Amino acid sequence: MLPYFLTYVSQKTKWVVRLALIVTLVMLVGSVCAAPSLASCEATMLGVRAQIEPLKIQHRYREARAVVLDGIARIKAECGEVNRSYANALRDRADIDSILNDPAAARDATEVALRIREKLADVDLPTLLENRWKLATLEMSLGRYDDVARPLLQQALADVVLTDFARSELHCKILQGQALLEAWEGRFAQAEQSLAEAHAYMEVDATLNDRILFESAAAKIYRDMGMLGLAEQYLRQQGKELASPPAGEEFDEASMAMLRAFNDSALARVLVRAGRYEEAKFLAAGALDKLMSQPRDLRWFAIGPQLVLIEVETALGRPKAAIGHAQSALSLVKSPTQEAELRYATAFAQGSIGQHKEAQRNIARAVEIARGSAIPAGPQMIRYLELQARLAWAAGDLRSALTHFRELQSAFESQVLLSLAGLPEVRQRAVLSNYVHGMSAIVSFHFATKASLPGAIELAIDTVLQRKGRQLETAVGIESLGRRGMTASATRAVGALHLLDAQIAAERLEEALAGESSGGIRAQELLERRTAFERELRDDLSVLGILRERASGHSVATALRRDETLIEYVRYKVVTSIDTLTMRQGDEYRFAAFVVNGDGVFASIDLGESSHIESLTQAWLRATTARDLAQSRALGRQLDAAVLEPVLNVVAGHKRIFIAGDGAISGIAFAALVGPDDRYRVQADLVFSYLTTGSELLRPLDTQPADKEPVVMGSPDFDSMPADRLSQGIVEGFGGIRGPARGKRLVDGNAGSTLTREERTPEQDLEIANQIMRAEADRVRSGLGAFAKLPAAAQEAEAVAEALKVTPILGKEASKFRFQLETTRAPRMLHVATHAYVLESDPAQHKERVLPLLLGEQLMPIEQSNSADPMLRSGIALAGANRPGNSYRYLVTALELGAANLGRTELIVLSACKTARGQIMPGEGVIGLRRALELSGAHSSLTTLWSIADQPTKQFMALFYAQLLRQGTDLAEALAHTQKAMLAVPATAIPADWAPFYLSGRTSPAIQR
């Protein structure tokens, strides 16, 4: 809609009219030398333009089209069809048809004009390329995306880069079209890349029209991506430009009023997505008034704000008003994409007042249109399928609802690989948030129809398995690909990804330090290269299998042993068939447990309101860590009755249990819960281990022998300079990247700082990142206080090393450099006894300034935002950690640990406080050291849920390794035996001493000897 009106605006400006008159005179003079018939046709065309310009200024577009059609007929009769005059007249007709909301006619005229220009001997390349861009835009408005619009844009891009028009405003427009197409498909990383490239090519003195086109495209893409803050920023900026247009760009007030109305309408759509309904209604109503006051031929532009008002009125509980807007708008629609959106919104409104048949007809039409776009499963299709399923549910057609929900889940699986590919985590989270409601709808549908529709349980289990931990599984899949080295090209691509990630981090960190916003050309070029490597990875068909085997209850059951059970917990938002068919959803959240065991038994239990379980968990944790035994046992019994006993009643008999927690349940030590027999669950011979999601059971492990013998580190000397103080600059990061490059320091004003970003090498980029991270680590360190000595940690490390028959690394030797060196190649086991830090609360409550990293929707200081990377908010302390300055050399963050290559390491033990804690992300588990260990590729890990005492931990580890190294004992059994042994000794019988140890991963195989 907006591109058509911008064409209209440019035609209404006074300077365009004057320019048209000048061009007319020049061409009339030139026609003297032309062939008589062609000269006559040129004169006819110019005469037509002279007639239609005043009509367009007066909004008399139907009369203007009649004049153009007459001119086209005369030119065709005099000169035939293959000439420039005929092509120009067709283009004029297409512009008018677009303004009159006849995209099919505009498309046909543009297509014929394009074919004529391709046949002309003297090709006018700029006009030819612009025709291709316009035709692609029109094809997209008609729902012809992948099969028609894409080839046009690809051809235009291929042609423009070989001409003098590369990096021009024309190139920018073509890239914007490609970005919109990629966003429609859900290829958000590619869309963002095309958008960034387009921005880089915009002229410094780009016209207001060009800036509006770019800002509108960016806002739409980020809205669809779920980055609502960025979308709003672009539209607010556009609003400022429209309020004060630059000098020299003279628009009449009527045109500016329409552009402002478009801006308000687009902003209102973003606000609707954000749940800010009253603001959205105010903007949309104002825009509607402005657009409906226009001449009749232009009133169809009001479809945009009417669409917003349909959604708003439905959300605010006024569906009849919404249906009124829908009926008014539907009579104006001719574009299939507009029709699909209107029918979707109308179906929402109709469903909320029980007009189920009408609603189902409307949503079926929307789905039909979306399927005709040659994109099998884009974000739009997923929204439509969810509503179609819920409307069938509301109508009582449960079989159809189940079919539609299955289609929805299949579409999600097809879409998510495209959506997440190449995006940083914060954008992945935003994209996944678009699909969270669909999971809640399927889970709610299962529990609402459990008695009458048994088949829904399999769909619910499959959905939860496939959606939980999606970010983690994607990241682990790419890392796994690199470790397994499936193909030489894939291995090179993964290596390049690691290097480019570090370069991009350096670029963004430097911008953060300077207080700039992201989006510089250098950063975008790096992103382009990264996306190219991503594409190379994904071209290898084997990658898709690694990124995510399509998890299902049946595949997980096959992966389990006969005596094993998976309990998959999920926190979901309650969705019902009718009363939440509005855009405005309720706030009731519940916990559910889905059970799969090795016998192929499936079960589901609704555990009740999440708030009750969350408050119980917090109270139990407080009592347990406070060493209040009586209160801990009493609350442990209540918590067990809430989250575990109902599940065990369904699958009695299985003793080996995998727990895949969600939300607050991720922080429960299940072995310390108290059963109905008044015994701790571990005393009932239950053996627990933990996962982020049950689909981890399908994750392929590297079964090749480890690269080296076990490594044991402990009791670092926090106050002294590490023994390897001369090693600075040798190894920076787990990738083995050396720095500083050529001995130059690049940040502090010395010689290297004179290099521009374009002149720097990858190694210099990395050194900048390292230096900035050092400064930020000092700020983190300043808020932690001094690390106390751990005398028992040295004894613990010595005992563990003796059991594993290796030499421990202690005191000054237990440095970050030594840690990096020892983990460059994967040891068979890794044990570290030290202090850890976890900053769990709101960052605004801390004085330290953790790396901003541009991981939020906008760049701002950590004191004002909760957007810092949680992987930088936890880590372990090594030798020298109490020394002032250069804290970066003494702290290993979770971000760094996650980059280690530990795919052949069977077990990592972080014997320190709270190493299993971090920031809880719904559906993604705990983000911190626990996640880092999964990303590193380690098969299993042992971490802690709360602060642990020095002496009891030493005793625990001695018992654990004694159990572990017994013939045939696996990790989970060793942990359970150790906990029971600690319980048997009065001095360590309190859960605070034996229960915090959290065993994650595939724990069934026994450790190699």
C-alpha positions, -999 to +999 in steps of 0.1 A: +000+000+000+027+025+010+049+022-021+018+030-043+010+061-023+046+073-024+044+071-061+012+091-059+029+117-036+059+121-059+035+127-087+016+154-067+047+175-058+051+207-077+087+200-087+076+168-105+051+187-125+077+213-136+102+185-144+076+167-165+070+199-185+108+203-191+111+167-201+082+171-225+098+200-243+132+182-246+116+151-260+095+170-284+126+187-298+144+153-300+115+137-318+122+158-349+152+134-356+132+103-349+113+081-373+079+098-382+057+071-366+078+068-334+079+106-331+042+107-334+038+081-307+062+100-284+041+131-290+009+111-281+024+098-249+036+132-239+002+146-246-014+119-224+009+128-196+001+165-200-036+156-196-033+133-167-010+154-144-037+179-135-063+151-131-039+133-106-034+165-086-072+168-083-075+132-073-095+124-104-078+091-110-106+073-129-106+100-155-069+098-156-070+061-163-095+066-191-071+091-207-042+067-204-062+038-218-071+059-248-034+068-253-023+032-250-048+022-278-036+050-301+001+042-296-005+005-302-024+013-334+003+037-347+035+020-336+027-015-324+037-027-289+075-030-289+085+006-283+094+028-254+063+050-257+040+020-253+060+008-223+060+042-207+022+045-211+017+011-196+038+021-166+017+052-162-014+030-162+001+007-136+008+036-113-028+047-116-042+012-111-021+008-080-035+040-065-070+028-074-064-005-056-063-027-086-031-046-081-039-073-106-043-048-134-012-029-122+007-062-122-004-071-157+005-036-171+039-036-154+047-071-166+039-062-202+060-030-199+089-050-185+088-075-213+088-047-239+118-030-223+137-063-223+132-065-261+143-030-269+177-026-285+187+005-265+178-007-230+171+019-204+187-001-175+175+020-145+139+019-157+142-018-165+155-025-130+129-003-113+102-021-133+114-054-120+113-041-084+078-027-089+066-059-105+080-080-076+062-057-051+029-061-070+034-099-072+039-100-034+008-080-028-010-106-048+004-134-027+028-147-054+060-148-034+085-176-038+078-187-073+073-153-090+085-124-069+118-141-058+131-147-094+123-111-103+142-097-073+171-121-078+175-110-114+173-074-105+200-078-079+222-098-103+219-070-129+223-040-105+256-052-090+272-054-125+263-018-133+270+017-122+238+015-101+253-008-075+251+007-040+225+033-053+191+041-041+177+018-067+199-010-053+185-001-019+149-005-031+155-039-046+172-050-014+142-038+007+119-059-015+141-089-009+141-082+028+103-081+029+101-114+009+125-131+033+107-119+063+074-132+048+091-166+046+104-164+081+140-161+071+147-133+095+185-134+096+186-130+058+159-103+060+179-084+085+210-088+064+193-075+033+178-046+053+212-037+067+228-038+033+200-016+019+206+009+047+243+010+039+235+018+003+211+047+010+225+080-002+234+105+025+209+129+009+182+102+004+148+117-003+120+115+023+102+090+001+132+067+002+136+070+039+099+063+045+102+032+023+132+019+043+118+027+077+084+011+069+101-020+057+123-022+087+094-017+111+074-044+094+102-069+095+110-063+132+074-064+141+070-098+125+103-109+142+088-100+175+113-071+181+086-047+189+108-021+205+129-017+173+098-016+152+084+012+173+117+031+172+117+031+134+081+043+132+086+070+158+116+082+138+095+083+107+068+103+125+094+129+134+105+132+098+070+136+086+063+162+113+092+183+100+100+174+064+134+186+051+137+218+032+135+214-005+111+185-004+078+203-009+047+182-003+012+196-001-005+193+032-031+167+020-003+144+010+016+149+043-016+142+062-020+108+044+016+099+050+012+107+087-019+086+088+000+056+073+027+061+099+001+062+128-016+031+114+016+011+112+026+022+147-008+012+160-003-024+146+030-026+166+012-014+198-015-040+193+011-067+193+026-052+225-009-052+241-011-014+243-046-014+230-058+021+241-028+038+225-033+017+194-070+026+192-063+063+195-037+063+167-058+040+144-090+060+149-072+093+140-056+077+109-090+063+098-106+098+100-078+113+080-080+086+053-118+085+050-118+123+044-099+117+012-116+115-023-135+084-029-109+068-051-083+070-022-105+058+006-093+022+002-061+033+020-082+032+052-080-006+052-048-004+073-063+015+103-096-005+100-076-037+103-060-023+135-094-013+149-108-048+143-081-063+164-083-036+191-121-037+194-120-075+197-092-073+223-112-047+243-143-069+243-163-051+216-165-077+188-196-062+172-178-029+165-149-050+152-172-068+127-186-035+116-151-023+107-144-056+089-175-054+068-166-019+058-130-027+049-137-060+031-157-042+004-126-022-005-101-051-006-086-064-039-052-076-027-052-113-015-027-105+013-050-077+026-080-100+023-063-128+043-054-104+071-089-090+072-105-124+072-082-135+100-091-105+122-128-109+114-127-146+123-112-136+157-141-112+163-168-136+151-154-164+171-155-144+203-193-140+201-201-175+190-205-170+152-185-201+147-196-210+111-189-175+098-156-174+116-146-208+102-154-197+067-133-166+071-103-183+085-105-211+059-103-185+032-073-168+049-055-202+051-064-208+014-048-175+004-017-181+025-013-216+009-014-200-025+016-179-018+041-207-026+054-205+010+043-236+028+048-224+064+055-188+071+048-168+103+015-157+089+004-192+081+012-203+116-011-176+131-039-186+107-036-223+115-037-217+153-069-197+149-084-223+126-077-250+152-092-230+180-123-221+161-129-258+153-124-265+190-149-237+200-174-252+175-171-286+192-155-302+161-127-318+181-114-341+153-110-312+130-094-292+157-069-320+163-061-321+126-056-284+125-034-284+156-013-311+139-009-289+109+001-260+132+028-281+148+041-293+115+042-258+102+061-247+132+087-274+128+091-264+091+094-227+100+116-227+131+148-239+114+144-210+089+136-185+116+164-192+140+192-197+114+219-171+118+201-150+144+217-140+177+200-154+208+181-123+218+164-123+183+158-160+185+140-155+218+119-128+202+110-150+172+102-180+195+079-157+216+057-155+185+051-192+187+048-197+225+011-192+225+006-220+200+023-245+224+000-233+252-030-237+229-021-273+221-014-282+258-047-265+269-066-284+241-052-317+254-062-311+290-097-298+280-104-328+258-084-355+277-114-377+284-130-374+249-100-372+227-072-396+239-051-390+207-044-354+217-018-365+243+007-376+216+004-342+199+008-324+232+039-344+241+055-340+207+048-302+208+064-298+242+094-319+232+099-299+200+094-264+214+112-265+248+149-258+246+147-249+210+175-222+212+197-245+231+192-274+208+199-252+177+232-239+193+243-273+204+235-287+170+258-262+152+286-268+178+282-306+174+285-303+137+318-286+140+331-312+165+320-342+145+335-328+113+308-343+091+322-326+060+353-306+053+333-276+041+310-278+072+341-279+095+356-248+077+322-230+079+320-237+117+355-224+122+346-193+102+315-188+123+335-187+155+359-162+142+331-140+127+312-142+160+343-128+178+347-101+152+311-091+154+313-090+192+343-068+190+325-044+167+294-042+188+314-039+220+334-009+206+301+007+196+288+001+231+318+017+247+314+047+224+277+049+232+268+043+195+239+023+181+245-008+161+242-009+124+276+004+111+287-008+077+316-028+092+293-048+115+268-054+086+296-067+063+306-091+090+270-102+094+267-107+057+298-130+058+284-149+088+251-155+070+269-168+040+287-194+062+254-203+079+239-209+044+269-231+036+262-251+067+226-255+059+232-265+024+247-297+039+216-318+044+232-336+073+231-303+093+193-303+096+195-337+113+219-324+138+202-291+145+171-309+156+159-344+151+121-341+151+115-351+186+084-371+195+072-391+224+078-423+205+114-414+196+122-404+232+106-437+244+129-456+221+159-437+235+150-446+271+159-479+288+131-500+300+137-489+336+139-451+327+112-425+328+112-389+315+091-363+333+088-332+310+075-303+330+060-273+312+047-240+324+019-229+300-006-202+296-042-213+298-061-211+265-097-221+262-119-226+232-141-196+234-134-170+261-099-163+250-106-162+213-099-125+217-065-109+212-065-101+249-054-132+267-058-140+304-029-143+328-035-177+342-005-200+341-003-236+351+023-263+354+018-297+337+039-329+336+041-351+306+055-386+312+073-409+287+089-441+298+110-468+282+079-491+280+063-466+256+037-454+282+025-418+278+008-399+306-001-363+314-009-346+347-022-310+352-004-299+384-023-267+390-016-230+392+020-220+387+020-194+413+013-220+441+042-242+429+065-212+425+058-199+461+063-234+475+096-238+457+109-205+470+099-213+505+114-247+504+147-233+490+149-207+517+143-232+545+167-258+530+196-233+525+190-218+559+195-253+574+161-253+590+156-291+589+121-292+602+107-265+579+127-280+549+111-314+555+076-300+559+078-279+528+096-307+509+066-329+516+042-302+503+063-296+472+065-333+465+028-337+467+025-308+442+050-318+416+062-354+420+038-376+438+010-372+412+034-382+385+048-412+403+013-425+410+009-428+372+041-445+365+048-464+397+077-489+395+103-470+375+133-458+396+155-440+371+140-406+363+150-378+340+136-345+351+132-318+324+121-288+344+106-255+335+104-222+353+108-225+391+108-263+389+143-260+372+156-252+407+143-281+427+165-309+440+141-338+437+162-362+457+155-340+488+117-340+484+098-360+510+075-387+499+042-399+516+062-424+536+081-395+553+114-405+536+135-385+513+129-395+477+165-406+473+160-430+503+132-446+482+159-457+457+148-431+431+177-421+409+174-386+394+192-367+366+182-335+349+177-321+314+166-289+299+143-308+275+137-344+269+147-341+233+183-340+247+180-378+249+181-378+211+212-356+209+241-375+193+272-378+214+308-380+203+317-415+214+353-412+203+379-415+231+388-383+248+418-363+237+436-365+270+435-378+306+413-361+333+421-326+345+417-316+382+420-280+394+413-267+428+419-241+455+432-213+433+453-187+451+430-158+447+454-132+462+486-139+443+497-133+407+492-165+387+523-185+380+519-179+343+518-141+345+542-139+316+517-157+294+495-128+287+486-124+250+494-160+242+459-174+243+428-152+243+396-173+242+390-210+237+394-208+200+432-205+204+432-170+188+465-153+195+467-116+204+474-088+207+480-086+169+516-075+160+520-061+196+496-032+191+472-020+217+441-007+200+418+008+226+438+030+250+450+056+225+483+041+215+495+037+179+471+009+170+440+030+178+446+051+146+435+021+125+400+024+111+375-005+115+379-014+078+417-015+082+418-038+112+426-075+109+404-102+125+431-106+152+429-069+159+392-070+162+395-098+187+420-079+207+396-050+209+370-073+223+394-088+248+405-053+261+369-041+264+359-074+282+389-069+306+376-035+315+340-048+320+353-078+340+369-053+364+335-037+369+318-071+375+346-080+399+342-048+419+307-058+429+315-093+441+337-087+471+368-108+480+368-145+473+376-164+506+403-190+507+391-226+503+415-248+523+393-279+519+392-274+481+429-283+479+423-315+498+393-322+476+413-317+444+441-339+457+418-367+467+400-366+433+433-364+414+445-395+433+413-414+425+417-405+388+455-411+389+465-376+377+484-346+392+462-318+405+466-282+394+466-260+426+472-226+440+490-202+416+490-228+389+452-229+389+449-199+365+426-190+337+454-194+312+461-230+325+424-237+324+422-226+288+453-246+279+440-278+295+406-275+278+420-267+243+417-305+238+389-323+256+400-341+287+381-373+297+369-357+329+372-321+342+369-313+380+372-277+392+370-269+429+368-231+434+344-202+439+317-193+414+296-162+410+261-160+397+243-126+395+207-138+394+186-107+404+177-077+383+209-062+370+196-028+380+201-039+416+239-043+410+265-016+408+285-035+383+280-029+346+280-062+327+287-061+290+257-046+272+267-064+239+236-050+222+217-081+231+186-062+240+162-043+217+183-012+221+217-003+234+215+011+269+235+009+302+229-022+323+217+000+351+187+009+329+180-024+312+178-061+319+192-069+285+227-080+294+238-114+282+231-138+312+260-159+301+282-130+312+266-128+346+280-161+359+314-177+359+342-192+380+371-175+398+407-187+394+441-177+406+446-139+410+408-132+412+412-110+443+439-088+426+428-053+415+425-048+378+428-072+349+400-093+363+394-106+328+425-128+333+412-144+365+375-150+358+361-176+333+326-165+323+299-189+312+301-173+277+337-184+275+331-218+290+304-225+265+328-220+236+352-247+249+355-278+227+346-305+253+325-328+230+344-359+242+345-350+279+324-375+298+319-355+330+325-319+342+322-312+379+321-276+389+325-279+427+315-244+436+285-224+449+254-221+428+269-233+395+235-247+384+218-213+389+213-185+365+186-166+347+155-187+341+141-183+306+106-199+300+110-229+278+148-225+276+159-235+311+186-218+331+210-196+313+244-196+330+271-221+337+247-250+334+239-239+298+276-233+291+284-269+299+258-281+275+271-259+248+306-271+254+294-306+243+302-323+276+282-355+280+273-349+316+279-323+343+276-320+381+268-285+394+252-271+425+218-254+432+229-234+462+259-223+483+279-253+496+301-256+526+338-264+522+343-295+544+310-313+535+317-308+498+351-324+502+335-354+519+308-356+492+333-356+463+355-383+479+324-405+483+311-397+448+343-406+430+347-437+450+313-448+439+318-436+404+349-456+397+333-489+408+329-513+380+296-508+362+283-478+383+269-450+362+268-413+371+232-412+384+237-443+405+269-429+419+252-397+429+223-415+446+246-438+465+267-408+477+237-388+488+224-418+508+259-422+524+259-386+534+225-390+549+237-419+570+262-397+588+246-373+613+271-345+606+261-344+569+225-356+571+210-322+565+199-316+528+219-284+526+250-305+525+240-335+503+211-323+481+224-294+461+244-315+436+226-313+402+235-340+376+227-330+340+229-349+307+231-385+295+240-401+328+233-438+322+265-450+307+293-458+332+324-437+331+353-452+312+382-465+332 
